Amino acid sequence: MSNRFGIGWRLHGDGKSISPGTVVAPDERLAWPQTVSVGVQHVMAMFGATVLVPTLTGFPVTTTLLFTGVGTLLFLLLTAGRVPSYLGSSFAFIAPVTGAMATHGMGGALGGIVMAGAALFIVGLIVQKAGTGWIHALMPPVVMGTIVALIGLNLATTTTDKITEVPLTTFATVLAIVVTTVAFRGMLGRLSILLGIVGGYLTAWAQGQVDFSAIGQAAWFGLPDFAAPAFHLDTLTLFLPVVFVLIAENVGHVKTVALMTGRELDDVNGRALMADGAATVIAGFGGGSGTTTYAENIGVMASSRVYSTAAYWIAGTVAIALAFLPKFGVLINTIPAGVAGGAGIVLYGMIAIVGARLWVQNKVDFSNPINLMTAGTGLIIAIALFGDNVLSIGNMDFGGIALGTAATLVVFHLMRSIAKVRGTEPTDIEAIGGATHSKLG
C-alpha cells in the first residue's frame, strides 16, 4: 500500500487500546476488527442525516447512500488520507432542490447540484493556490452566521404542511429526538435523530399510517435508481448560496481536525474543497444528493479518539454495500410525512442556531451597526419577505435563500466600505468579530 493515496497505515500501539493522552492519527489504525467497528459506527452516526435528506426531497435513498460512500472514498484519495471525513448529504441543498423540482423536476434539481459542485471545485482550485484568507475576508463570521441561520429558518417553512397533516406523529418525533439526545450517553446520544425517527415511525405505525406492502415486493439485491441531470440557467440562483455554506463547513472541518490531531493541514484546504466539489458533481450526474463534511464525524472522532482514515474507508464501503439493498430503500420510503416533518423541525432549528453559534464563538460585535444591519436585513429578506415566495426577473427566479444571501453580502461590504472611507464606524474584521474558527457540521 502506498502513502501517496493515504492507504498505508501504521498500527497504533498494540492495535487494541489507546494510551491516555494519545489519539489514533489519520495515518494510523487499530487492529482491523476494532477499525471495522469504528467505521460502522460512523455510518450509524451519519445515517439519520444522510437518509433524512433524500426522504425530505424525494430522492432515492439507496442512490444517495451510494454516492455518499463513493464521495467519501474519493475525498480520502484526493486528500491523500490526511483529512478523515465522511461526506454525507448536505441539508443546505434541501431548499434549492425542492424549488428546482417544482419547476424542472428531478433532472433540474440534479443539474443544480452539479453546478454547485463544480463551483465548489473551482473555489478549491483557487484556495489551493491562494490560501483561505480571501474566503474569511469575503465571508467573516457575521456574514457566514447569517447565511447559515437564514437557510435553517427558510427551510423551516417546509414543515408546515407535515405538521398540520399529522400533528401527533410530528410532535411525537420531536419529543423522541429531544429526549433521546439527553437520556443516553455515548453513541446512542449521538444517534438521537435516528432514534427519534424510529420513535415517530412507531407512533405512526400505531395510528395505521405506515404501509408495508411495497417492502415484500422489493428485491433483496439490485441496482440503485439512477437519474440524469438537466441544466437550466434559472436554477443557478437557487444553488449558488449553498456553495458559501459548503465552503464554510469544509474549511471548518479541516481546521477542527487539525486542532484535534495536532497536525498542520492548511495546505490541504484546497484539495478538501475540490474533493467535496467533485463528489457533489458525481452525485448530481448519477441521481444523488449533494455532499458535505459533517459535525457527526467530529463527534464520533472526539468520543472514540480514533482519527484513522482506515475507519472511513470501511464506512464508505459499508454505505456503498447498503445501496444495493432495494428492500432497505423501500423501507425508508415508508417513513410518513409527519415523521419527516418532526425531524425537520429539530434539524432546521439546529441549522439556524448553528449560525447564531458562529456569531457567539467569533465574538461578533452587534453594537456595531454594520453587523447588526447585515444580519437583520439578510434574515428578514430570506424569511419574512420571501420565505415561500420568489422574485422573478425575466426568466430567472430568486428564492428567499438566494436573495437573503445576496443581501447579506452586499449590505456588509457596502456599509464596511463606506464606513472605512468616512471613518464613522470600526471596520477592522478582527475588531468586529472576524476570527473564523468554528466547525459548522
N, C-alpha and C positions, 0 to 999 in steps of 0.2 A: 504494500500500500504506500501511496506517496503523500507526503505532507503538502505537496503542491496544491492538492484539492482538499486538504483538511481531513483526510481519512486515514491518517496514520497516528493512532492514539497510544500514548504511554499508559501503562497500568498504574493507577493511583494506589500507592501503598500495597497492601495485601489484596486489594480489589474487593474487599468485603466490608470495610469500615472506613470512616473519615475521621482523622485525628482532630481533636478540639482546636479551633482557631484556623483550620485549613478548609479549603474548598476543592472540589474536583474541577480543574481548569478545563477550558474548551478543548484543549489538545490532549486531555487525559480521559480515562474511562475507568469505571469499576468493572468487576467481573461481568461477563455477558448476562447471566441471569438477573443481576441487580440492574444492569443497564437497560435490559428489556422492560423490567418493571417500571423504571422511571420513565421510559419512553411511552409506555401505555398510559401512565399517569398523566403525561402531557396531553395525550389525545382526549382523555376524560375531562381534563380541566378546560380544554378548548371546545369540548363537544357542545355545550349549551349555546355558546355564542355562534359557533360555526354552523350548527343546524338551524338556529333561530333565524338567521338572515335569509336563507332560501325559503324558509317557511313563511316569512313575512312578505317576501317579494314574489313568491310563486315560482321560483327557480327550482329545478330538480335537485333534491337533497344529495343524492349519490354523486351527481356530476360535480356539485360544489365540493363535496368531500374529496373527490378525485383530484381536483385542481388545487386544493389546499395542500394535499400531500405532495403533488408534483411541484408546486411552488416552493414548499419547504425544502425539498431536496435541491432544487435549483438555487435557492438562496444560500444554502450551505456550500454548494460548489462555487458560486460566484464570489462569496466572501472568504473562500479558502478555509472554511471551518473556524474562523476566528470569532464569529458572532453567533452564539446559539439563539435560535428563534424558530418558532412555528408560525407560518403565515396563515392566519385564519381569515374568515370572511369579515370585511370591514363594515361596521354599522353606518359609516359615513356614506356608503353607496345606496342605502335604502331609499332615501327621498328621491334622488335623481333617477334611480331605476324605476320606482313607482311612477314618476312623472313621464319618463320615456315610454314605458309600457302602455300608458294610457293613450299615447298619440301614435306610437310607431310599433307597438308590440314588443315581444321579447328580443327580436333582432335589433331593433333600435336601441334597446337598453344595453345589449351586448356591445353594440358599436360604441356607445358612450363609455363603457368600461374599457374597451381597447384604447380609445383616445386618451382617457385619464391615465392609463398605464404607460402609454407612450410619452405623455407629458412628464410623468414622474421619472421615467428612464432618462429623458433629456436633462431634467434637473440633476439627476445623479451624475451624468457626464460632466456637467458644469461644476458640481461640488467636488468631483474627483480632481479637477484642475485648479479650482479657485478656493476650495475650502467652504466652510459653512457660515463665515462672517456675514455675507450678504443676505443669507436667509434670516439671521437674527435682526439685521437692520430693516429688512422688509416687513418681517412679522415679529415684532417684540411681543412680550407676554400679554400686554393689553389687547393687541390685535388677535393673537392666536387664541387667547382665552375666550374672546368674544365670538370668534368663528366657531370654536368647538361648542360653546354654550348655545348659540343660535341654531346649530344643526340639531342638537338634542331637543330643544324646545319646539323647533319646527316639526320634527318627526313626531312629537307627542300628539299632534293633531290627527295622526293616522289611527290612533287607538279609539277614537270617539265612537265609531260605529260598532266596534267589537264590544265596548263596554255596555252600550245600550241594548245590544242584541242578547247577550248572556251575562248579566251583571254578577250573578252568584259565582259562576265559573271564573270570571275575570278577577274578582276580588279574592276568591279562594287561592288563586295562583299567586297574587301579590302577597297574601298573608303567608303562604307556604315559603316563598322566597325569602321574605324578611325574617321569618322565624328561624329557618334553617341556617341562615347566614351567621346568626349569633348563638345558635343552640349547639353547634358542633365545632370541634377543633380540627385542625389539620386539613386533610384532603376533603372530607365531607363538607366542611365550611366553605371550601373553595369551589365546590360543586353545587352551590346553593341555587344557581339559575336552573341547572339540570334537575335538581331535586324538586324545586318549585314547580317546574313544568310537569314533572311526574305527579305531584300533588294535585295540580289543577286538572291534569288529564284524568285522574281517578275520580275527581269531583264531577267532571263532565260525563264520564262513563256511568256514574251512578244516576245521572239525570237522563240517560239514554241519548246522549249527544255524540257518541262515537260509533262509527260504522266500520266493523272489521271485515266485511265481506270481501273487499278487494285484496286483503292480505293472502287469503287462501288461493287466489287465482294467480298471484305473482310467483315467478320462478325463484329458486334459491340462488342461482348464479346467472349472471347476464351482464351485458354491457350497460353502462350508464347512458342516459339520453343526451345526445349531443345536439347542439344548435349552432347556427352560423350567425355572425353579426351583420347588421345593415347600418350604413353610415348616413347620418342626417346632420346637417350643419347646426340646426336648432338645438340638438341635444348637447352640443358642446358647452353651452352656457349652463346647463344643468350639472354637468360633471366636473367642470374646472374647479369650482370651490372645494371639491373633495380632495384635490391634489394638495392644497395647502394643509389640510388635516393629515394626510398621509405623510407629508414631509415632516411635520412636527412629531408624529408618532414614531416614525422611523429614526430620526435623529435622536429623539429622546430615548428610544430603546437602546441604541448604540452607546449613548452616554451612560445610561444606567448600568449596562453590562460592564462597561469599563470601570465604573466605580466599584461594583460588587466583586470584580475579579482582580482588580489592581493592574489591569492591562491597559496599555495605550492603544486606543482604537480610532483616533482621529483620522488616520489615513485610510480607513476602511468605510467611512461615512458614504462616500460616493458610490462605492460598489454595493453597499447595502441598499441604497435608494434605487440603483439600477436593477438590482435583483428583484426588489419588490415590484418595480415597474414592469419588468419582463414577465414576472409571474402573473401579474394582473392582465397583461396583454394576452398571454397564453390562455388564461381562464376565459377571457372575453371571446376569443376565437373558438372556444370549444363549448361554451354554454354554462360556465361557472361564474360565481360572484367575484368581485374584486377583492384583493387580499391586502393584509396589513400585519404588522407585528402586534403583539398583544400583551396587556398587563398580566394576564393569567400566566404567561411564560415567566415573567419576573417573579410572580408569587410562588410558583412551584419551585423555581430555582432557589429562591431565598429560603424556602422551608426545607428543601432537601440538601442544599449546599452543593448540588450537582449541576455544573455548567457545561458538562461534556456534550459536544455536538454529536457524539455517537448515539446518545439518547434521542436526539432529534431525527437522526436517520431512521431509527426504529419507529418513532412517532409518524413520520411521513409515510413510511412503508405500510404501517397499520391502517392509516387513513385511506391509502390507495386500495388496500385489500377490501375494506368496508364498502368501497364504491361499487364493487362488483357483486353486491348482495341486493337484488331488487326487492326482496321482501322487507329488508331494512328500510329502504326508501319509501315503500308504500306505507309501512307502519308510521313513519314520521309524518306522512301526508294525512294521517287520520287525526292529527292534533287539531282540535276545534279552534275556531276563531277566538273564542273567549280566553283560551289558554295563551295564545299568541298575544292577545291584547294585554293580558295581565303581565306577561313577561316584558312586553314593550313599555308599559308604564314604568317599571323599575329601571330597565336598561336605558331608555331615553332620558329619564330623570338623572341617572348617573352620568350620562354623557354631558348633560348641561352643567352638573355640579363639578365635573372634571374641569370644565372651562373656568369656573369660579376658583377652583383649587389652583389653577395656573396663576391667577391674579394674586392669590394669597401667598403661595410659595415664592413668587418672584417679587413680593412686596410692591405691587403696583400702587402708585400714589393717586388715589381718586380725589384728593383735594386739588389736583391739577386738572383744570377743565378740559385739557386735551384728552386725557384718559377718560374722564367722565363722559364727555360727549361722544367720543369714539365708541365706547361700549353701549351707551344708551341708544344712539342712533342705529347702530347695526342690529341690536336686538329688536327694537320696535319695528323696523322695516321688515325684518325676517319673519316676525311672529304676528304682530298686530295688523300690519298693512297688507302683507302678502302671505299669511300663513297657509291659506288654501287657494290663493289666487295667483295669477301670473300677469306679468306686464308684457303685452305683445307689441313689438316694434317690427313692422314688416312681417317677414316670415319667422322671426325669432321670438321665442317665449322665454321670459326670465322669471324664474320662481323665487320664492322668499329666500332660500339659502344663497342663491347666486346674487340677488340684489343686496341682501344683508352683508355678504362678504365684500362685495364691491364698495358698499357704503362705508364699511369699517376701515378698509384700506385707504379710501380717498379721504375720509374725514381726518384720520390720524395724520397722514403725511401732509395734507393741505394745512391743517392747523399748526403742525410742528414747523413746517417751512416758514409760514407767516410769522409765527411767534419767534423763531430764530432770527429772522431779519429785523423784526421790530423790538425784540428784547422784552416782550410782555410776559412770557411765562418760561419756566425752566424747560429746556428741550433735550438735555442730555439723556440718552437712553438709559444709562445706568441709574441716573438720579431719579427718574420717574418709574423705575422698576423694569429693567430690561435684561436681567441676568438669567436667561432661559436655561433651566437645568432640570426640569421635572419630566417625568415619563407620563405620557397620556394613556397609553394602553389601548 
